[in-house]
């Protein structure tokens, strides 16, 4: 069945979604809660997103890591800063 996301969700409702960037991944999204806000005709409002995890440089633990050494990661020295 096809539904538009703007139709009213209900708690416990399952929504099927196909994510496709070369190979299809089928997802089932379960509504655990929802919010009803003011109607906006043509605008999308981002309510939430996943923020990337910030890893710290392995040696000092203070600077943000900018790259990962896949061979060193198991020795706990794999997170590298720009220096």
N, C-alpha and C positions, 0 to 999 in steps of 0.2 A: 504494500500500500504506500502511496505517496502522500505526504503531508507537508505543508509549509510550516516552517519553524514559528511563524507568527501565530499559528493556531495555539490555543491555550493548552499548555502542558499540564499533566497531573502527576502528583507524587507516585513513584513506582512505574511510570510509563517507560517503555523501552522504545528507543528510536534506532533504526538501522541506518548505517552510513557506510559508504564505500569510499575509501581513501585510495587514490590512484596516482602514483608517480612512476609509472613503468610496470609495476606489478601491484595488483589490487589487494588491499587489506580490508576485510569486512569487519566493521566495528558495531558493537551494540552499546548504545549510550543509555544509561538508566537515569531518569530524573529523580534526584534525591531532594531537591528543593528548587524553588524558582521565585522570581521577583516580578511583579507587575509594575511597570513604570508608566510615565506619560507617553502617549502615542506620538511618534515622530515618523512622518511619512517616508522620507528618503534617506535618513541618516542612520548609521550603525554606531552604537555606543559599545566600546569594549568594557565589559564588566570585570573580567579577570583574565589572567594569562599566567603561564608558567615562566618564572624568571630563571635564567640559567644559574647554576651553582657556581659560586666563585671559589676557585681553588687557589691556595697560596703557594708561593715558591717553596720548594722542598727544603732548601738549605737554610734560609733565614726565617721562613714562616710569616713574613710581614708583607712582602710585595705580592701583587696579584700575578698568578701564573698566566702566561700568554701562549704557551705551547706545551705539548706532552711528548716525552720520549717513551715510545711504546716498549722499548727494550729495558728501560730503567724503572718503569712504573712498579715492578714487583720488588725492587730494592728500596722503595720509598724515596727515590731521588728523581722521579720522572716528571715532576711539575717544574717547568722552567720559566723564568721571567725574561724580559727583553734583553737584560744585560748578558 
